[in-house]
């Protein structure tokens, strides 16, 4: 957040929000966009949308608010995503529990929701989460070179059906004695070896080499080192091959604008009343087959689960492709 301190020199006062400080601690802070809000401006009647002169008005300093948390990010490959904390509207989400502000027991009193209550109020809870974005009162602009603004979804609800063959082929885990033997959690690869994380700098395979000498293009390897992590998927064809045969649905944004800014934050509502934030892995942009766009932005959506040996495993539930 920022504010103008001196109307003559126009010096800006910047501060890092609590969420930003948390991302700095984990090394995940990436400043990519800037937005402006008129939440502190005053509009007089018949002002034609022009804010009143603020030279003689006293303002509060920029401060961190719960509305600053819109899309809850997690440390890549860290179990810390389990302990999410998000306040929006009348709801508080902390860890797996949901609390609701009620006036029947007195002002400011919150009660935890049971399993069925959380499920029945899931639409209200999700709407309350997106309310944080609205409460920021961000100033919007219209594309004067296009008659299309915003977008609409061709389908607002998608249902996947599970069976013995999809999304997991359970027949692969039936032994010769016809006993179902699913794989144990310890048999899955930890995030440090998972190919879905291998494109991040902290997960790269970087065997030690000597310093590059004069006239050399690269350093000389100090020895032979086995690559323990899985190689990353570097082509879109390879990704499609891995997803071949999986259930898929296509949702079109029609009509749409030239620049679609989309905020996505998936949650899972359990029958026990828990609300779990699914972890999103940004896998980057791949050129599409037709060459009709800037590329296909791929995201993995899933869960981080801690194994008994202390390692963290990632279970991919959905693969989301945004053909931008």
C-alpha positions in Angstrom: 0.0 0.0 0.0 1.2 3.6 -0.6 0.1 7.2 0.0 1.3 10.6 -1.0 3.2 12.3 1.9 4.0 15.7 0.4 1.7 17.3 -2.2 4.7 19.4 -3.6 7.4 16.8 -4.0 4.9 13.9 -4.5 6.9 11.5 -2.4 5.2 8.1 -2.1 5.1 6.2 1.2 5.2 2.4 0.6 4.6 -0.3 3.1 4.6 -4.1 2.9 1.4 -5.7 4.1 1.4 -8.6 6.6 0.9 -11.0 3.7 3.8 -9.4 1.8 6.0 -9.8 4.9 5.1 -13.5 5.1 6.0 -13.9 1.4 9.4 -12.1 2.0 10.1 -14.5 4.8 9.5 -17.5 2.5 11.3 -15.9 -0.5 8.1 -15.8 -2.5 7.4 -12.1 -2.9 7.1 -11.2 -6.6 5.9 -7.7 -7.4 4.3 -8.0 -10.9 1.4 -5.6 -11.0 0.3 -2.3 -9.5 -3.3 -1.1 -8.8 -4.8 2.2 -7.7 -7.7 2.7 -5.4 -9.9 5.7 -4.6 -11.1 4.3 -1.3 -9.7 7.4 0.5 -11.2 9.9 -2.0 -14.3 12.0 -1.5 -16.8 12.8 -4.3 -19.1 15.7 -4.0 -22.5 15.7 -5.6 -22.5 16.8 -9.2 -18.7 16.3 -9.4 -18.9 14.3 -12.6 -16.7 11.6 -11.1 -13.9 14.1 -10.1 -12.6 13.7 -6.5 -12.7 16.7 -4.2 -9.6 18.6 -3.4 -7.7 16.8 -0.7 -5.1 19.4 0.2 -6.7 20.3 3.6 -8.0 16.9 4.5 -6.4 14.6 7.1 -5.9 11.0 6.1 -4.9 7.9 7.9 -1.5 6.4 7.2 -1.4 3.4 4.9 -2.1 0.2 6.9 -2.5 -3.5 6.4 -6.1 -4.8 6.3 -7.7 -8.2 6.0 -8.9 -7.2 2.6 -5.2 -7.4 1.4 -5.5 -11.2 1.3 -7.4 -12.1 -1.8 -5.7 -15.1 -3.4 -4.0 -17.0 -0.6 -0.6 -18.1 -1.7 1.5 -20.8 -0.1 5.2 -21.5 0.0 6.1 -23.8 -2.9 6.4 -27.3 -1.6 5.8 -26.3 2.0 3.2 -27.8 4.3 2.6 -24.3 5.7 -0.3 -24.0 3.2 -2.4 -26.0 5.7 -2.5 -23.1 8.1 -4.3 -20.6 5.9 -5.9 -17.6 7.6 -8.4 -15.5 5.7 -11.1 -13.1 6.8 -13.7 -11.8 4.5 -17.2 -10.5 5.2 -18.7 -12.5 8.1 -16.4 -15.5 7.8 -13.0 -16.4 9.1 -11.0 -19.3 7.6 -8.1 -20.6 9.7 -6.5 -23.9 9.1 -9.4 -26.2 8.3 -12.1 -24.5 10.4 -14.7 -21.9 9.4 -16.1 -19.3 11.8 -19.2 -17.2 11.3 -19.9 -13.8 12.8 -23.3 -13.8 14.6 -25.1 -10.9 16.3 -27.5 -13.3 18.1 -24.9 -14.0 20.8 -23.6 -10.4 21.0 -21.5 -8.1 18.9 -18.3 -9.5 17.6 -19.0 -13.1 18.7 -18.0 -15.9 16.2 -19.0 -19.5 16.2 -17.5 -22.4 14.4 -19.6 -24.0 11.6 -20.4 -27.7 11.6 -19.8 -29.9 8.6 -23.3 -29.6 7.0 -23.5 -25.9 7.8 -20.2 -25.2 6.0 -21.3 -27.2 3.0 -24.7 -25.4 2.8 -23.0 -22.0 3.1 -20.2 -22.8 0.7 -21.5 -20.4 -1.9 -21.7 -17.6 0.6 -18.2 -18.3 1.9 -16.7 -18.2 -1.6 -18.6 -15.0 -2.4 -17.2 -13.5 0.8 -13.7 -14.4 -0.2 -14.1 -12.5 -3.5 -15.6 -9.6 -1.6 -12.1 -8.7 -0.4 -11.2 -7.8 -4.0 -14.3 -5.6 -4.2 -13.6 -3.9 -0.9 -10.2 -2.7 -2.2 -12.2 -0.3 -4.5 -9.6 -0.6 -7.3 -10.0 2.0 -10.0 -10.9 0.2 -13.3 -10.3 1.3 -16.9 -12.1 0.4 -20.1 -10.5 -0.6 -23.3 -11.4 2.2 -25.6 -10.2 0.2 -28.6 -12.6 -2.8 -28.0 -16.4 -2.9 -27.7 -16.1 -6.1 -25.5 -15.6 -5.6 -21.8 -15.3 -8.5 -19.2 -16.2 -12.0 -20.0 -18.8 -14.7 -19.5 -18.4 -18.4 -18.8 -20.0 -21.0 -21.1 -20.5 -23.2 -18.1 -20.5 -22.3 -14.4 -20.5 -25.8 -13.0 -18.5 -28.9 -14.0 -18.9 -32.3 -12.4 -16.2 -35.1 -12.7 -17.3 -38.7 -12.3 -15.0 -41.1 -10.5 -14.9 -44.9 -11.3 -12.4 -47.8 -11.1 -10.5 -46.6 -14.1 -10.5 -42.8 -13.7 -9.0 -40.7 -12.4 -7.0 -43.5 -10.8 -6.9 -46.9 -12.4 -7.5 -49.1 -9.3 -7.0 -52.3 -11.3 -3.3 -51.5 -11.3 -3.2 -52.1 -7.5 -5.0 -55.5 -7.4 -2.4 -58.2 -6.6 -2.5 -61.8 -8.0 -4.4 -62.9 -4.9 -7.2 -60.5 -5.9 -6.5 -58.2 -2.9 -6.6 -54.5 -3.4 -3.2 -53.1 -2.4 -3.1 -49.3 -2.9 0.3 -47.6 -2.8 1.5 -46.2 0.5 2.1 -42.5 1.0 5.8 -43.2 1.5 6.0 -44.6 -2.0 5.2 -41.3 -3.7 7.9 -38.8 -4.6 8.5 -35.9 -2.3 8.2 -32.3 -3.7 12.0 -32.1 -4.0 11.9 -34.8 -6.6 8.5 -34.0 -8.2 8.6 -32.8 -11.9 5.9 -30.3 -11.1 8.4 -28.4 -9.0 11.5 -29.0 -11.1 11.1 -25.7 -13.1 11.6 -23.6 -9.9 15.1 -22.4 -9.2 15.2 -24.0 -5.8 14.4 -27.4 -7.3 16.8 -27.3 -10.3 19.4 -30.0 -10.8 22.6 -28.0 -10.4 25.7 -30.3 -10.2 28.8 -28.4 -9.0 31.2 -27.1 -11.7 34.5 -25.3 -11.7 34.6 -21.5 -12.4 34.4 -20.7 -16.1 37.9 -20.0 -17.4 39.1 -17.7 -20.1 37.8 -18.8 -23.5 35.4 -21.4 -22.0 31.6 -21.4 -22.5 30.9 -23.4 -19.4 32.6 -24.7 -16.3 33.9 -28.2 -16.0 31.9 -30.6 -13.9 33.6 -31.7 -10.7 32.3 -35.2 -11.0 29.5 -37.5 -12.0 26.3 -36.8 -10.0 23.1 -38.8 -10.3 20.0 -36.7 -11.0 17.5 -37.6 -8.3 14.6 -35.3 -9.3 12.3 -35.9 -12.2 13.1 -33.8 -15.4 10.6 -31.1 -16.0 8.1 -31.1 -18.8 9.4 -28.6 -21.4 7.0 -29.1 -24.3 3.2 -28.9 -24.6 3.1 -32.1 -26.6 4.7 -34.0 -23.7 2.1 -32.5 -21.3 -0.8 -33.6 -23.5 0.7 -37.1 -23.7 0.6 -37.4 -19.9 -3.0 -36.1 -19.8 -4.2 -38.4 -22.6 -7.2 -40.4 -21.6 -8.0 -38.2 -18.5 -11.4 -36.6 -18.1 -11.5 -33.1 -19.3 -13.9 -30.2 -19.8 -13.5 -27.0 -21.9 -15.0 -23.8 -20.6 -15.1 -20.9 -23.1 -14.9 -17.3 -22.2 -17.4 -15.9 -24.7 -17.9 -13.0 -25.1 -14.5 -12.0 -23.8 -12.2 -8.9 -23.8 -8.7 -8.6 -25.2 -7.1 -8.7 -21.7 -8.7 -11.1 -19.2 -7.4 -10.7 -15.7 -8.5 -13.7 -13.8 -8.2 -14.5 -10.1 -8.4 -18.2 -9.2 -8.4 -19.6 -5.7 -9.7 -23.2 -5.4 -11.1 -24.6 -2.1 -12.2 -28.0 -1.0 -15.2 -28.4 1.3 -15.1 -31.6 3.3 -18.1 -33.5 4.8 -16.5 -32.9 8.2 -16.9 -29.1 7.8 -13.3 -28.5 7.0 -12.3 -26.0 4.3 -9.0 -26.8 2.6 -7.2 -24.5 0.2 -5.8 -26.4 -2.8 -2.3 -25.5 -3.7 -1.7 -24.0 -7.2 1.6 -24.6 -9.0 2.2 -22.2 -11.9 3.9 -24.3 -14.5 4.4 -21.6 -17.1 3.2 -20.8 -20.6 3.5 -23.2 -23.6 2.8 -22.3 -27.3 -0.5 -23.7 -28.3 -1.1 -26.0 -31.3 -2.8 -23.5 -33.5 -0.6 -20.5 -32.8 -3.6 -18.3 -32.3 -2.7 -16.9 -29.0 0.3 -15.9 -26.8 0.2 -19.4 -25.3 -1.4 -21.9 -22.9 -0.8 -21.1 -19.3 -0.7 -24.3 -17.3 -1.5 -24.7 -13.6 -1.5 -27.8 -11.3 -4.2 -27.8 -8.6 -3.8 -30.3 -5.7 -2.9 -31.0 -2.1 0.3 -31.0 0.0 0.4 -33.9 2.4 3.0 -34.6 5.0 4.3 -38.2 5.1 5.3 -40.1 8.3 8.9 -39.7 7.3 8.6 -35.9 7.5 8.7 -35.3 3.7 6.0 -33.4 1.8 4.1 -35.0 -1.1 2.1 -33.2 -3.7 -1.1 -34.9 -5.1 -2.3 -33.3 -8.3 -6.1 -33.3 -8.6 -6.7 -31.0 -11.6 -4.6 -29.6 -14.4 -5.9 -26.2 -15.5 -5.0 -24.8 -18.9 -5.8 -21.2 -19.7 -5.5 -20.6 -23.5 -4.6 -16.9 -23.4 
